[in-house]
Amino acid sequence: MPRFDEYTGEHLIPPYRILDLTDRRAAFCGRLLADYGADVVKVEPPSGDPSRTLGPYPGDVSDGEQSLDFLFYNTNKRSITLDLETDAGRGVFRRLAADADVIIESYDRHYLTDRGIGYDDLRGDNPGLVMASVTPFGSTGEWADYAGDDLVVMAASGYMQITGEPDEPPVRQGNEHSHYPGAQYAAVGILAALYYRDFADGGVGQHIDVSSQEALITYYTDAHPALLWRKLGQNVTRVGTNSTLVIPLGAYPCQDGWIAAGVITPREWDALAEWIHEVTGNDEVLNEAYRGGNQDRAEHIDIITALFLEFAENFTVQELFHEGQRRNLVFLPVNEVADLLADPQLAESGFWYDIEHEDGSIGTIKYPLGIFHSEEVSARRRPAPALGADNVAVYQGELGMTAEDIAQLKADNVI
Amino acid sequence: MTSSVTQLPQVGPSALSGIRVVEFGPYVALPLTGRILGSLGAEVIKVETNKVLDEMSFIPAWSRGAGQPEYQRGKRRITLDVRTEAGRDLMLEMVRISDVIMTNFRRNVLDRWGIDFPEIRKQRPDAIIMWQTGLGGHGPYYTYKSFGILVQHLSGVSLMTGLPDEPPGVVNTSYSDYHTGVFQPAGIIAALMRRNLTGKTATLESSIFKSGVATGGPALLDYQVNGRGPQRRGNRDAWAVPHNVYACAGEDRYIAIAVSDDEQWVQLRKAMGDPEWAAAAEYETRLGRRRNEDTLDAGIADWTRQHESLDLMEKLQAAGVPAGMVSQGQDLNENAHLKSRQFYQDTQYWEAQRDVKATEWTEGESVSWSIPAKMSATPIPFGKYSNIGEDNAYVFGQLLGMPNSEIERLEAEGVIY
């Protein structure tokens, strides 16, 4: 069992040392582990992680320390700078890797091995090292060398094929959704590998290969793309804002926004029809032909949608949401970010963590860190680090370099 | 009838060997968590009953149950009606021999059955409890109903998708069920480490709602800092240009192309055969391409329309241009890359039938994916797919030490059913 003298269980994850060499496509992995307690050190080139220059920025004024993209994906991490393009930088990296529990990286598969710092190069000095590689298409196979960003992974996984309107081109999901599945699976793999090494008599580390394409395929399993083709020779398609899979199902305009609603069971339909009738007085909604399970209404979808729209325009989003739920119907608001920040359920779920930015103009803002609510543990609350903020702590405090050593590395543009 | 004990295949050392998990609840997210933990070597025991089948057993409607192996592989499946007194007692016995209890039933339901969290703690003081909820287990919405596909609206993602003034952009899947399903094993494994190191246990409450919002991205910060709602850009990007999907030869076929620097643009021009229009000065720089993005996209689409999406992807990638075909089911099935990684594998399943005991359902052929993490020292097996109740003999007989006669009696009484 490892020794963590300071660890008392305030955070869920023991303070394992993790070197994070990922870009924004996989940075969420290290963030998740850092939020819950791991000691994640982001290793940045001396010019800084590219997402520091991506923005958006406060007031749209470019500032490498205040890129909101960087701040979102790197909360609770520390930062050191190191140039892996130099011999000296790689030498320092080998020393760091010798004492690390985990390395997470998202370079193309030849980058680290070509520089003599791949998994096989590093594990000789550190047999317990766990290394996770999160790449668009994985480390093996015909497409292993293919490049991809969020759009390309969303396309190749087929996730886009079912996103958007049926008669229009596929659409990218706007939260850059492909950044999460691979990162999440890598986090699970890393924790499992550490568990094996330290608590299940495994004793050794290992390499974990995660393909973002594969991970995203698993995030729409219930569309069953491969199965549908094998069984029926059909391809999955886009169904649009209002789906025909369940009737009615979708997002509908109301007085001040959109309401999402879905009616599946016969009982839910009867409750909805009664409510619509109360509001509109339109007897058509009570037509026996519309009763029953959701597909029983399939041929009447146009009239049912029209009836629903006529009904919904009498209410605000919040009125429909709460009254619908009171009537045991699945009615949910279509939220904007502003609504989420004001949402009383999230506020009471320990979800938002106020984090103070001591430098710069941001001040204290909320971060979505409370994925698990618990009386026993909490997430950390430390903003993403300034570039190289932990150089002294790591290089001097841990590697035992002198101030002169550090000055020399700086002069040589290594850190 | 008591069935024989089924042996699970072992491909090598497994990461979570020695950990036992009780999975208690239906649908998508919780069973996915169970599949992941089971694949990593934990002994996951899924408790369900033939009397109230998971509705997912009947999905997809065109091949009822063929999609279930994807959620239920690699676990032991037993039947137990916890609403009976004997069933509840057996459930608590299972709690006593397990490290982790995870459920997505509501508080009032667990209370009614006498399997509430205080009772679980009493039976197994050091149990890790994962309580998965829809909108939250406490707070103003705790009685509210939801389901996965609509949570993309609730969590703000649909109004980040598509273009301004368009309706919310929707993906046709149970959106954040999957985030929740993969967050939960991380929380559980970490809680087990913490328990080993400190002796402390933990109850963790997750929600489908929170999992969706947690992956909202930098837009969550932009609103707070700049008072600005999400930028809906369709398939275009804040940085890269050209960055879009383009129609290809055939019906409903597209390719995504994402050019992030001038060098990639030069390579794209070459791949297109250096057409005259693309040599224009206004496209040379990123800023110029941004200013003229509409004509740029139209020019590229004129070219892509003449080619197959797979051919284009391979040609562009060989030239160093990030590109990806928009894959469909047939593509994924036949894809050489996924085949060489053994991503999809053949599996048997049982065709679900209402009012018929699952062990009497007809077997058929299906396909399911492998866990998307290849671990070198503890390789993740594809895992066996057990039918509902298939592992009764193993769990009740071998683990709980019940004699066959007792198991048969409880089967006849509808407790183990």
HADDOCK unambig.tbl for C-alpha pairs under 7 A between the chains (distance, minus, plus):
assign (segid A and resid 8 and name CA) (segid B and resid 198 and name CA) 6.41 0.50 0.50
assign (segid A and resid 9 and name CA) (segid B and resid 194 and name CA) 6.16 0.50 0.50
assign (segid A and resid 9 and name CA) (segid B and resid 198 and name CA) 6.45 0.50 0.50
assign (segid A and resid 12 and name CA) (segid B and resid 190 and name CA) 5.81 0.50 0.50
assign (segid A and resid 12 and name CA) (segid B and resid 191 and name CA) 5.84 0.50 0.50
assign (segid A and resid 12 and name CA) (segid B and resid 194 and name CA) 6.33 0.50 0.50
assign (segid A and resid 13 and name CA) (segid B and resid 190 and name CA) 5.21 0.50 0.50
assign (segid A and resid 13 and name CA) (segid B and resid 194 and name CA) 6.66 0.50 0.50
assign (segid A and resid 14 and name CA) (segid B and resid 194 and name CA) 6.72 0.50 0.50
assign (segid A and resid 58 and name CA) (segid B and resid 225 and name CA) 5.97 0.50 0.50
assign (segid A and resid 58 and name CA) (segid B and resid 226 and name CA) 6.09 0.50 0.50
assign (segid A and resid 59 and name CA) (segid B and resid 226 and name CA) 6.26 0.50 0.50
assign (segid A and resid 68 and name CA) (segid B and resid 218 and name CA) 5.91 0.50 0.50
assign (segid A and resid 68 and name CA) (segid B and resid 221 and name CA) 6.49 0.50 0.50
assign (segid A and resid 68 and name CA) (segid B and resid 222 and name CA) 6.78 0.50 0.50
assign (segid A and resid 69 and name CA) (segid B and resid 218 and name CA) 5.18 0.50 0.50
assign (segid A and resid 72 and name CA) (segid B and resid 217 and name CA) 6.66 0.50 0.50
assign (segid A and resid 72 and name CA) (segid B and resid 218 and name CA) 5.45 0.50 0.50
assign (segid A and resid 140 and name CA) (segid B and resid 341 and name CA) 6.99 0.50 0.50
assign (segid A and resid 141 and name CA) (segid B and resid 337 and name CA) 5.14 0.50 0.50
assign (segid A and resid 141 and name CA) (segid B and resid 340 and name CA) 5.63 0.50 0.50
assign (segid A and resid 141 and name CA) (segid B and resid 341 and name CA) 6.15 0.50 0.50
assign (segid A and resid 142 and name CA) (segid B and resid 336 and name CA) 6.99 0.50 0.50
assign (segid A and resid 142 and name CA) (segid B and resid 337 and name CA) 4.87 0.50 0.50
assign (segid A and resid 143 and name CA) (segid B and resid 337 and name CA) 5.87 0.50 0.50
assign (segid A and resid 146 and name CA) (segid B and resid 317 and name CA) 5.81 0.50 0.50
assign (segid A and resid 147 and name CA) (segid B and resid 317 and name CA) 6.93 0.50 0.50
assign (segid A and resid 147 and name CA) (segid B and resid 322 and name CA) 4.97 0.50 0.50
assign (segid A and resid 148 and name CA) (segid B and resid 322 and name CA) 5.06 0.50 0.50
assign (segid A and resid 148 and name CA) (segid B and resid 323 and name CA) 6.65 0.50 0.50
assign (segid A and resid 151 and name CA) (segid B and resid 256 and name CA) 6.54 0.50 0.50
assign (segid A and resid 152 and name CA) (segid B and resid 256 and name CA) 5.66 0.50 0.50
assign (segid A and resid 152 and name CA) (segid B and resid 257 and name CA) 6.86 0.50 0.50
assign (segid A and resid 152 and name CA) (segid B and resid 258 and name CA) 7.00 0.50 0.50
assign (segid A and resid 152 and name CA) (segid B and resid 322 and name CA) 6.90 0.50 0.50
assign (segid A and resid 152 and name CA) (segid B and resid 323 and name CA) 5.63 0.50 0.50
assign (segid A and resid 152 and name CA) (segid B and resid 324 and name CA) 4.76 0.50 0.50
assign (segid A and resid 153 and name CA) (segid B and resid 324 and name CA) 6.94 0.50 0.50
assign (segid A and resid 155 and name CA) (segid B and resid 256 and name CA) 6.24 0.50 0.50
assign (segid A and resid 155 and name CA) (segid B and resid 324 and name CA) 5.71 0.50 0.50
assign (segid A and resid 155 and name CA) (segid B and resid 325 and name CA) 5.84 0.50 0.50
assign (segid A and resid 155 and name CA) (segid B and resid 326 and name CA) 4.16 0.50 0.50
assign (segid A and resid 155 and name CA) (segid B and resid 327 and name CA) 6.30 0.50 0.50
assign (segid A and resid 156 and name CA) (segid B and resid 324 and name CA) 5.08 0.50 0.50
assign (segid A and resid 156 and name CA) (segid B and resid 325 and name CA) 5.35 0.50 0.50
assign (segid A and resid 156 and name CA) (segid B and resid 326 and name CA) 5.23 0.50 0.50
assign (segid A and resid 156 and name CA) (segid B and resid 327 and name CA) 5.21 0.50 0.50
assign (segid A and resid 157 and name CA) (segid B and resid 327 and name CA) 6.18 0.50 0.50
assign (segid A and resid 158 and name CA) (segid B and resid 326 and name CA) 5.55 0.50 0.50
assign (segid A and resid 158 and name CA) (segid B and resid 327 and name CA) 4.35 0.50 0.50
assign (segid A and resid 158 and name CA) (segid B and resid 328 and name CA) 5.68 0.50 0.50
assign (segid A and resid 160 and name CA) (segid B and resid 326 and name CA) 6.62 0.50 0.50
assign (segid A and resid 161 and name CA) (segid B and resid 326 and name CA) 6.13 0.50 0.50
assign (segid A and resid 161 and name CA) (segid B and resid 327 and name CA) 6.83 0.50 0.50
assign (segid A and resid 161 and name CA) (segid B and resid 328 and name CA) 6.66 0.50 0.50
assign (segid A and resid 162 and name CA) (segid B and resid 171 and name CA) 5.65 0.50 0.50
assign (segid A and resid 162 and name CA) (segid B and resid 172 and name CA) 5.59 0.50 0.50
assign (segid A and resid 163 and name CA) (segid B and resid 170 and name CA) 5.62 0.50 0.50
assign (segid A and resid 163 and name CA) (segid B and resid 171 and name CA) 4.08 0.50 0.50
assign (segid A and resid 163 and name CA) (segid B and resid 172 and name CA) 6.36 0.50 0.50
assign (segid A and resid 164 and name CA) (segid B and resid 169 and name CA) 5.59 0.50 0.50
assign (segid A and resid 164 and name CA) (segid B and resid 170 and name CA) 5.55 0.50 0.50
assign (segid A and resid 164 and name CA) (segid B and resid 171 and name CA) 6.45 0.50 0.50
assign (segid A and resid 171 and name CA) (segid B and resid 162 and name CA) 6.39 0.50 0.50
assign (segid A and resid 171 and name CA) (segid B and resid 234 and name CA) 6.27 0.50 0.50
assign (segid A and resid 171 and name CA) (segid B and resid 235 and name CA) 5.98 0.50 0.50
assign (segid A and resid 172 and name CA) (segid B and resid 161 and name CA) 6.76 0.50 0.50
assign (segid A and resid 172 and name CA) (segid B and resid 234 and name CA) 6.41 0.50 0.50
assign (segid A and resid 172 and name CA) (segid B and resid 235 and name CA) 5.39 0.50 0.50
assign (segid A and resid 173 and name CA) (segid B and resid 161 and name CA) 5.06 0.50 0.50
assign (segid A and resid 174 and name CA) (segid B and resid 157 and name CA) 6.83 0.50 0.50
assign (segid A and resid 174 and name CA) (segid B and resid 160 and name CA) 4.71 0.50 0.50
assign (segid A and resid 174 and name CA) (segid B and resid 161 and name CA) 4.31 0.50 0.50
assign (segid A and resid 174 and name CA) (segid B and resid 232 and name CA) 6.80 0.50 0.50
assign (segid A and resid 175 and name CA) (segid B and resid 157 and name CA) 6.43 0.50 0.50
assign (segid A and resid 175 and name CA) (segid B and resid 160 and name CA) 6.41 0.50 0.50
assign (segid A and resid 175 and name CA) (segid B and resid 216 and name CA) 5.53 0.50 0.50
assign (segid A and resid 175 and name CA) (segid B and resid 217 and name CA) 5.69 0.50 0.50
assign (segid A and resid 184 and name CA) (segid B and resid 182 and name CA) 6.39 0.50 0.50
assign (segid A and resid 184 and name CA) (segid B and resid 183 and name CA) 6.70 0.50 0.50
assign (segid A and resid 185 and name CA) (segid B and resid 182 and name CA) 6.68 0.50 0.50
assign (segid A and resid 185 and name CA) (segid B and resid 373 and name CA) 6.60 0.50 0.50
assign (segid A and resid 186 and name CA) (segid B and resid 373 and name CA) 6.86 0.50 0.50
assign (segid A and resid 187 and name CA) (segid B and resid 186 and name CA) 6.69 0.50 0.50
assign (segid A and resid 188 and name CA) (segid B and resid 185 and name CA) 6.45 0.50 0.50
assign (segid A and resid 188 and name CA) (segid B and resid 186 and name CA) 4.83 0.50 0.50
assign (segid A and resid 189 and name CA) (segid B and resid 373 and name CA) 6.75 0.50 0.50
assign (segid A and resid 191 and name CA) (segid B and resid 186 and name CA) 6.76 0.50 0.50
assign (segid A and resid 191 and name CA) (segid B and resid 189 and name CA) 6.47 0.50 0.50
assign (segid A and resid 191 and name CA) (segid B and resid 190 and name CA) 6.77 0.50 0.50
assign (segid A and resid 192 and name CA) (segid B and resid 15 and name CA) 5.69 0.50 0.50
assign (segid A and resid 192 and name CA) (segid B and resid 16 and name CA) 6.72 0.50 0.50
assign (segid A and resid 192 and name CA) (segid B and resid 189 and name CA) 6.69 0.50 0.50
assign (segid A and resid 193 and name CA) (segid B and resid 15 and name CA) 6.15 0.50 0.50
assign (segid A and resid 195 and name CA) (segid B and resid 15 and name CA) 6.66 0.50 0.50
assign (segid A and resid 195 and name CA) (segid B and resid 193 and name CA) 6.79 0.50 0.50
assign (segid A and resid 196 and name CA) (segid B and resid 15 and name CA) 4.52 0.50 0.50
assign (segid A and resid 196 and name CA) (segid B and resid 16 and name CA) 6.37 0.50 0.50
assign (segid A and resid 200 and name CA) (segid B and resid 16 and name CA) 6.95 0.50 0.50
assign (segid A and resid 200 and name CA) (segid B and resid 17 and name CA) 6.87 0.50 0.50
assign (segid A and resid 206 and name CA) (segid B and resid 375 and name CA) 6.81 0.50 0.50
assign (segid A and resid 206 and name CA) (segid B and resid 376 and name CA) 5.56 0.50 0.50
assign (segid A and resid 206 and name CA) (segid B and resid 377 and name CA) 5.43 0.50 0.50
assign (segid A and resid 207 and name CA) (segid B and resid 375 and name CA) 5.92 0.50 0.50
assign (segid A and resid 207 and name CA) (segid B and resid 376 and name CA) 5.38 0.50 0.50
assign (segid A and resid 208 and name CA) (segid B and resid 373 and name CA) 6.27 0.50 0.50
assign (segid A and resid 208 and name CA) (segid B and resid 374 and name CA) 5.38 0.50 0.50
assign (segid A and resid 208 and name CA) (segid B and resid 375 and name CA) 4.55 0.50 0.50
assign (segid A and resid 208 and name CA) (segid B and resid 376 and name CA) 6.43 0.50 0.50
assign (segid A and resid 209 and name CA) (segid B and resid 373 and name CA) 5.61 0.50 0.50
assign (segid A and resid 209 and name CA) (segid B and resid 374 and name CA) 4.89 0.50 0.50
assign (segid A and resid 209 and name CA) (segid B and resid 375 and name CA) 6.60 0.50 0.50
assign (segid A and resid 210 and name CA) (segid B and resid 372 and name CA) 6.00 0.50 0.50
assign (segid A and resid 210 and name CA) (segid B and resid 373 and name CA) 4.74 0.50 0.50
assign (segid A and resid 210 and name CA) (segid B and resid 374 and name CA) 6.44 0.50 0.50
assign (segid A and resid 211 and name CA) (segid B and resid 372 and name CA) 6.59 0.50 0.50
assign (segid A and resid 214 and name CA) (segid B and resid 372 and name CA) 5.71 0.50 0.50
assign (segid A and resid 215 and name CA) (segid B and resid 372 and name CA) 5.36 0.50 0.50
assign (segid A and resid 219 and name CA) (segid B and resid 178 and name CA) 5.49 0.50 0.50
assign (segid A and resid 220 and name CA) (segid B and resid 173 and name CA) 5.45 0.50 0.50
assign (segid A and resid 222 and name CA) (segid B and resid 173 and name CA) 6.23 0.50 0.50
assign (segid A and resid 223 and name CA) (segid B and resid 173 and name CA) 6.15 0.50 0.50
assign (segid A and resid 224 and name CA) (segid B and resid 67 and name CA) 6.94 0.50 0.50
assign (segid A and resid 225 and name CA) (segid B and resid 328 and name CA) 6.81 0.50 0.50
assign (segid A and resid 225 and name CA) (segid B and resid 329 and name CA) 4.24 0.50 0.50
assign (segid A and resid 226 and name CA) (segid B and resid 329 and name CA) 4.58 0.50 0.50
assign (segid A and resid 226 and name CA) (segid B and resid 330 and name CA) 6.56 0.50 0.50
assign (segid A and resid 226 and name CA) (segid B and resid 332 and name CA) 6.25 0.50 0.50
assign (segid A and resid 226 and name CA) (segid B and resid 333 and name CA) 5.50 0.50 0.50
assign (segid A and resid 227 and name CA) (segid B and resid 366 and name CA) 6.82 0.50 0.50
assign (segid A and resid 227 and name CA) (segid B and resid 367 and name CA) 6.06 0.50 0.50
assign (segid A and resid 228 and name CA) (segid B and resid 329 and name CA) 6.96 0.50 0.50
assign (segid A and resid 229 and name CA) (segid B and resid 329 and name CA) 5.46 0.50 0.50
assign (segid A and resid 229 and name CA) (segid B and resid 330 and name CA) 5.63 0.50 0.50
assign (segid A and resid 235 and name CA) (segid B and resid 328 and name CA) 5.83 0.50 0.50
assign (segid A and resid 235 and name CA) (segid B and resid 329 and name CA) 5.17 0.50 0.50
assign (segid A and resid 235 and name CA) (segid B and resid 330 and name CA) 6.72 0.50 0.50
assign (segid A and resid 236 and name CA) (segid B and resid 328 and name CA) 6.72 0.50 0.50
assign (segid A and resid 236 and name CA) (segid B and resid 329 and name CA) 6.56 0.50 0.50
assign (segid A and resid 238 and name CA) (segid B and resid 172 and name CA) 6.72 0.50 0.50
assign (segid A and resid 239 and name CA) (segid B and resid 172 and name CA) 6.54 0.50 0.50
assign (segid A and resid 240 and name CA) (segid B and resid 170 and name CA) 6.07 0.50 0.50
assign (segid A and resid 241 and name CA) (segid B and resid 167 and name CA) 6.86 0.50 0.50
assign (segid A and resid 241 and name CA) (segid B and resid 168 and name CA) 6.41 0.50 0.50
assign (segid A and resid 241 and name CA) (segid B and resid 169 and name CA) 6.32 0.50 0.50
assign (segid A and resid 241 and name CA) (segid B and resid 170 and name CA) 5.48 0.50 0.50
assign (segid A and resid 260 and name CA) (segid B and resid 150 and name CA) 6.45 0.50 0.50
assign (segid A and resid 260 and name CA) (segid B and resid 153 and name CA) 6.78 0.50 0.50
assign (segid A and resid 325 and name CA) (segid B and resid 144 and name CA) 5.90 0.50 0.50
assign (segid A and resid 325 and name CA) (segid B and resid 145 and name CA) 6.94 0.50 0.50
assign (segid A and resid 330 and name CA) (segid B and resid 145 and name CA) 5.46 0.50 0.50
assign (segid A and resid 330 and name CA) (segid B and resid 146 and name CA) 5.45 0.50 0.50
assign (segid A and resid 332 and name CA) (segid B and resid 154 and name CA) 6.13 0.50 0.50
assign (segid A and resid 333 and name CA) (segid B and resid 153 and name CA) 6.83 0.50 0.50
assign (segid A and resid 333 and name CA) (segid B and resid 154 and name CA) 5.57 0.50 0.50
assign (segid A and resid 334 and name CA) (segid B and resid 153 and name CA) 4.49 0.50 0.50
assign (segid A and resid 334 and name CA) (segid B and resid 154 and name CA) 5.17 0.50 0.50
assign (segid A and resid 334 and name CA) (segid B and resid 156 and name CA) 6.73 0.50 0.50
assign (segid A and resid 335 and name CA) (segid B and resid 153 and name CA) 6.10 0.50 0.50
assign (segid A and resid 335 and name CA) (segid B and resid 154 and name CA) 5.34 0.50 0.50
assign (segid A and resid 335 and name CA) (segid B and resid 155 and name CA) 6.40 0.50 0.50
assign (segid A and resid 335 and name CA) (segid B and resid 156 and name CA) 4.76 0.50 0.50
assign (segid A and resid 336 and name CA) (segid B and resid 156 and name CA) 5.17 0.50 0.50
assign (segid A and resid 336 and name CA) (segid B and resid 159 and name CA) 6.34 0.50 0.50
assign (segid A and resid 337 and name CA) (segid B and resid 156 and name CA) 5.95 0.50 0.50
assign (segid A and resid 337 and name CA) (segid B and resid 220 and name CA) 6.11 0.50 0.50
assign (segid A and resid 337 and name CA) (segid B and resid 223 and name CA) 6.88 0.50 0.50
assign (segid A and resid 337 and name CA) (segid B and resid 229 and name CA) 6.48 0.50 0.50
assign (segid A and resid 338 and name CA) (segid B and resid 223 and name CA) 6.91 0.50 0.50
assign (segid A and resid 345 and name CA) (segid B and resid 139 and name CA) 5.56 0.50 0.50
assign (segid A and resid 345 and name CA) (segid B and resid 140 and name CA) 5.76 0.50 0.50
assign (segid A and resid 345 and name CA) (segid B and resid 141 and name CA) 6.19 0.50 0.50
assign (segid A and resid 348 and name CA) (segid B and resid 139 and name CA) 5.73 0.50 0.50
assign (segid A and resid 349 and name CA) (segid B and resid 136 and name CA) 6.87 0.50 0.50
assign (segid A and resid 349 and name CA) (segid B and resid 139 and name CA) 6.88 0.50 0.50
assign (segid A and resid 362 and name CA) (segid B and resid 225 and name CA) 6.43 0.50 0.50
assign (segid A and resid 365 and name CA) (segid B and resid 224 and name CA) 6.78 0.50 0.50
assign (segid A and resid 368 and name CA) (segid B and resid 214 and name CA) 5.17 0.50 0.50
assign (segid A and resid 369 and name CA) (segid B and resid 214 and name CA) 6.83 0.50 0.50
assign (segid A and resid 371 and name CA) (segid B and resid 206 and name CA) 6.10 0.50 0.50
assign (segid A and resid 371 and name CA) (segid B and resid 210 and name CA) 5.99 0.50 0.50
assign (segid A and resid 371 and name CA) (segid B and resid 211 and name CA) 6.10 0.50 0.50
assign (segid A and resid 371 and name CA) (segid B and resid 214 and name CA) 6.94 0.50 0.50
assign (segid A and resid 372 and name CA) (segid B and resid 204 and name CA) 5.55 0.50 0.50
assign (segid A and resid 372 and name CA) (segid B and resid 205 and name CA) 5.27 0.50 0.50
assign (segid A and resid 372 and name CA) (segid B and resid 206 and name CA) 4.87 0.50 0.50
assign (segid A and resid 373 and name CA) (segid B and resid 204 and name CA) 5.64 0.50 0.50
assign (segid A and resid 373 and name CA) (segid B and resid 205 and name CA) 4.89 0.50 0.50
assign (segid A and resid 373 and name CA) (segid B and resid 206 and name CA) 6.41 0.50 0.50
assign (segid A and resid 374 and name CA) (segid B and resid 203 and name CA) 5.97 0.50 0.50
assign (segid A and resid 374 and name CA) (segid B and resid 204 and name CA) 5.06 0.50 0.50
assign (segid A and resid 374 and name CA) (segid B and resid 205 and name CA) 6.34 0.50 0.50
assign (segid A and resid 376 and name CA) (segid B and resid 202 and name CA) 5.86 0.50 0.50
